[in-house]
Amino acid sequence: MFRVVLAPLIFLIHTPLQIANLALWASLIIAFGCLKLIIPIRPFRRMLANVMHFCMFAFGKISVAMIYLFNPIKIERQFSAPVSLQSWYLIVANHLSYLDIILLIELAAGRIPAPKFFLKKELIWLPFVGLGAWALDMPFMRRYSRAFVAKHPHLAGKDIETTKRYCQRFTETPTTVINFVEGTRFTQAKHASKKSDYVALLPPKAGGIAFTMATMGDLFTNILDISLLYPDNRKHPMMAMLSGQMKRIIIDVNVLELPSQAKGDYFKDEQFRVGFQSWLNELWRAKDQRIKHFLEK
């Protein structure tokens, strides 16, 4: 009860500190990114990339430290197998909140290579976040509806071209590619409108992940199937965190071998497409059961 009374005050103190942390590190990343753009010397660019990754990890670490400071929280991180900084990983994760991104950045620090998120095109205009992500070579995807593509057929496959172009950049050094396979944040309204067959997940979208695996499948060491849960704050996790009401976060990392059907032409080979969708749907069903088990427990 005492924390509920204090929630508005905690929000007024915590929120500006989180924004200032983001602004500081994003500004440094943007500045180094501009420098990297105008000096095309490969060793220098590689050095700047390492500095920018340090800034990104510092942002995640400090942000999570403040979450601990302002919340009576327990964060449970569990891995089904060891991971390495020298490997390439494809992360498939559920998506509940913008808080997911902070937690995944902090999770990666010191454990796996620097993460690259696939972001919606609209986020390029988000203060600090958009230009910071651009400087870090994160791909921005523009989603077109089927009806829009039918009217503008020349735009078909543009997302896939973007995926291929960026995936080729990730082949030089160990990288973690993160894909929120549902394509959007989970809400009960979206769950109902999409008529999802899953209890705690939206239906997965196979195209982007299939193309990523086809482009980089020879490099990926493992798939990291990550389930993010906020068991006591399921409706508005970001607001709960900023207000000091967050009690528990679970980050479950299931380390998987690459499937035998990882590589193929998803858009032209119907047999491959059906097999890949079947594999992804089975992965999502197992994920849904794990999440359901955590929530019930």
C-alpha positions in Angstrom: 0.0 0.0 0.0 2.8 2.4 0.9 4.4 1.9 -2.6 1.1 2.6 -4.3 0.9 5.9 -2.5 4.4 6.7 -3.5 4.0 5.6 -7.1 3.4 9.1 -8.6 6.5 10.5 -6.8 8.6 7.5 -7.9 7.4 8.0 -11.5 8.3 11.7 -11.4 11.9 10.9 -10.3 12.5 7.7 -12.1 11.2 8.6 -15.6 13.5 11.7 -16.1 16.5 9.6 -14.9 15.7 6.9 -17.5 15.3 9.5 -20.2 18.6 11.2 -19.3 20.4 7.8 -19.4 19.0 7.1 -22.8 19.8 10.6 -24.1 23.4 10.5 -22.9 24.4 7.2 -24.4 22.3 7.6 -27.6 23.9 11.0 -28.2 27.3 9.5 -27.9 26.3 6.6 -30.2 24.9 9.1 -32.8 28.1 11.2 -32.6 30.4 8.2 -33.1 28.0 7.0 -35.9 28.4 10.2 -37.8 32.2 10.0 -37.4 32.1 6.4 -38.7 30.1 7.6 -41.7 32.5 10.2 -42.8 35.8 8.3 -42.2 35.5 5.1 -44.3 38.7 3.4 -43.0 37.7 -0.2 -42.0 39.9 -0.6 -38.9 38.8 2.8 -37.6 35.1 2.0 -38.3 35.5 -1.3 -36.5 37.0 0.4 -33.5 34.2 2.9 -33.4 31.6 0.1 -33.7 33.1 -1.5 -30.6 32.9 1.9 -28.8 29.3 2.3 -29.8 28.5 -1.2 -28.6 30.1 -0.3 -25.2 27.8 2.7 -25.0 24.7 0.6 -25.8 25.6 -1.9 -23.1 26.3 0.9 -20.6 22.8 2.3 -21.3 21.3 -1.2 -20.7 23.3 -1.8 -17.5 22.5 1.6 -16.0 18.9 1.4 -17.0 18.5 -2.0 -15.3 20.4 -0.7 -12.2 17.8 2.0 -11.9 15.0 -0.5 -12.2 16.5 -2.3 -9.2 16.9 0.9 -7.3 13.3 2.1 -7.7 11.4 -1.3 -7.7 11.2 -4.2 -5.1 12.1 -6.5 -8.0 13.6 -9.9 -8.7 14.9 -10.5 -12.2 15.3 -14.2 -13.0 17.6 -15.0 -15.9 17.9 -18.6 -16.8 19.7 -20.3 -19.7 19.1 -23.9 -20.8 22.8 -24.2 -22.0 26.0 -22.0 -22.0 26.3 -19.1 -24.5 29.4 -17.4 -25.9 30.6 -14.0 -27.0 32.3 -15.7 -30.0 29.2 -17.1 -31.6 26.4 -15.8 -33.9 22.9 -16.1 -32.5 19.4 -15.6 -33.8 17.0 -14.5 -31.0 13.3 -15.2 -31.4 11.4 -13.5 -28.6 7.9 -12.6 -27.6 7.2 -8.9 -27.3 5.2 -7.3 -24.4 6.6 -3.9 -23.8 9.3 -1.4 -24.8 11.0 -2.6 -21.6 11.8 -5.8 -23.5 14.5 -4.0 -25.5 16.2 -2.6 -22.4 16.2 -6.1 -20.8 17.6 -7.8 -23.9 20.4 -5.3 -24.3 21.3 -5.8 -20.6 21.0 -9.6 -21.0 23.5 -9.6 -23.9 26.1 -7.5 -22.1 29.1 -9.8 -21.3 27.2 -12.9 -22.4 26.6 -12.8 -26.2 27.6 -10.5 -29.1 26.0 -7.1 -29.5 22.4 -7.4 -30.5 20.8 -6.0 -33.6 17.1 -5.4 -33.5 14.7 -5.4 -36.5 12.8 -2.1 -36.0 9.6 -0.6 -37.5 10.4 2.2 -39.9 8.3 4.7 -37.8 10.8 4.4 -34.9 13.5 6.3 -36.9 11.7 9.4 -35.7 11.7 8.5 -32.1 14.0 10.9 -30.2 17.4 9.4 -29.5 16.2 5.8 -30.2 15.8 6.2 -34.0 19.2 7.8 -34.8 21.0 5.7 -32.2 19.6 2.5 -33.8 20.6 3.9 -37.3 24.1 4.5 -36.1 24.3 1.0 -34.8 23.4 -0.4 -38.2 20.1 -1.8 -37.1 17.6 -2.5 -39.9 14.4 -0.5 -40.2 11.5 -2.4 -41.8 8.5 -0.9 -43.5 5.5 -3.2 -43.2 3.0 -3.2 -46.1 -0.4 -4.8 -45.9 -1.4 -7.3 -48.5 -4.0 -4.9 -49.8 -1.4 -2.1 -50.2 1.0 -4.5 -52.0 -1.8 -5.6 -54.3 -2.2 -1.9 -55.3 1.6 -1.3 -55.5 3.1 -4.6 -56.6 6.6 -3.0 -57.1 6.8 -2.9 -53.3 6.5 -6.6 -52.8 9.5 -8.1 -51.1 11.0 -4.7 -50.0 11.2 -5.9 -46.4 13.1 -9.0 -47.6 15.5 -6.9 -49.6 16.2 -4.8 -46.4 16.7 -8.0 -44.4 19.2 -9.4 -46.9 21.2 -6.1 -47.1 21.6 -5.8 -43.4 22.2 -9.5 -42.8 25.2 -9.3 -45.1 26.6 -6.6 -42.8 26.4 -8.9 -39.8 28.7 -11.6 -41.3 32.0 -10.0 -40.5 32.0 -10.2 -36.7 30.0 -12.3 -34.2 26.5 -10.8 -34.0 23.2 -11.4 -32.3 20.1 -10.8 -34.5 16.9 -10.2 -32.6 13.5 -10.8 -34.2 10.2 -10.2 -32.4 8.5 -12.8 -34.5 4.9 -11.7 -33.6 5.7 -8.4 -35.4 4.0 -6.3 -32.7 3.6 -6.0 -29.0 1.2 -8.4 -27.3 -2.1 -7.0 -26.0 -5.4 -8.8 -25.2 -7.1 -6.7 -27.9 -4.6 -7.9 -30.6 -4.8 -11.4 -29.2 -8.6 -11.4 -29.8 -8.5 -9.6 -33.1 -6.0 -12.1 -34.6 -7.9 -15.1 -33.1 -4.6 -16.4 -31.8 -4.5 -20.2 -31.0 -1.9 -19.4 -28.3 -2.7 -18.5 -24.7 0.0 -15.9 -24.1 1.3 -15.2 -27.7 0.3 -13.8 -31.0 0.7 -15.9 -34.1 4.3 -15.9 -35.4 5.3 -14.3 -38.7 7.6 -16.6 -40.6 8.9 -14.6 -43.6 11.5 -12.3 -41.9 13.0 -15.1 -39.7 13.1 -17.5 -42.7 15.0 -15.1 -44.8 17.4 -14.2 -42.0 18.2 -17.9 -41.5 18.5 -18.4 -45.3 21.0 -15.5 -45.5 23.0 -16.2 -42.3 22.2 -19.8 -41.6 25.8 -21.0 -42.1 26.9 -18.5 -39.5 24.4 -18.9 -36.7 25.6 -21.2 -33.9 22.3 -21.5 -32.2 18.8 -20.1 -31.9 18.0 -18.4 -28.6 14.3 -18.8 -28.0 13.7 -16.1 -25.3 10.5 -15.8 -23.3 10.0 -12.5 -21.5 7.4 -12.4 -18.7 6.2 -9.8 -16.2 4.0 -12.1 -14.0 2.7 -9.5 -11.5 2.5 -6.6 -14.0 1.1 -8.1 -17.2 -1.0 -5.2 -18.4 1.3 -2.2 -18.3 4.9 -3.3 -17.5 6.6 -0.1 -18.6 4.4 2.1 -16.4 4.7 -0.4 -13.5 8.5 -0.3 -13.8 8.7 3.5 -13.9 6.3 3.8 -10.9 8.2 1.4 -8.7 5.5 -1.3 -8.9 7.5 -4.0 -10.8 8.0 -7.1 -8.6 9.3 -9.8 -10.9 10.7 -10.3 -14.3 11.5 -13.7 -15.9 13.9 -14.0 -18.9 13.9 -17.6 -20.0 16.6 -18.4 -22.6 16.1 -21.7 -24.4 19.2 -22.5 -26.4 18.3 -24.5 -29.6 20.1 -26.1 -32.4 19.5 -24.8 -35.9 16.7 -26.9 -37.6 17.6 -29.0 -40.6 15.0 -27.0 -42.6 16.7 -23.6 -41.8 17.7 -22.8 -45.3 15.6 -22.6 -48.4 13.6 -20.2 -50.6 10.6 -19.4 -48.4 8.8 -17.4 -51.1 9.3 -19.7 -54.1 9.6 -23.2 -52.6 6.1 -24.1 -51.3 7.3 -27.4 -49.8 10.0 -25.5 -47.8 7.6 -22.8 -46.8 5.1 -25.3 -45.4 7.8 -27.1 -43.5 9.3 -23.9 -42.1 5.9 -22.7 -40.9 5.3 -26.0 -39.3 8.6 -25.9 -37.5 7.9 -22.3 -36.3 4.4 -23.0 -35.2 5.7 -26.0 -33.2 8.3 -23.8 -31.6 5.7 -21.2 -30.7 3.4 -23.9 -29.2 6.2 -25.1 -26.9 7.0 -21.5 -26.0 3.4 -20.8 -25.2 3.3 -23.9 -22.9 6.5 -22.7 -21.1 5.0 -19.2 -20.6 1.8 -20.7 -19.3 3.7 -22.9 -16.9 5.6 -19.9 -15.5 2.5 -17.8 -15.1 0.6 -20.6 -13.4 3.5 -21.3 -11.0 
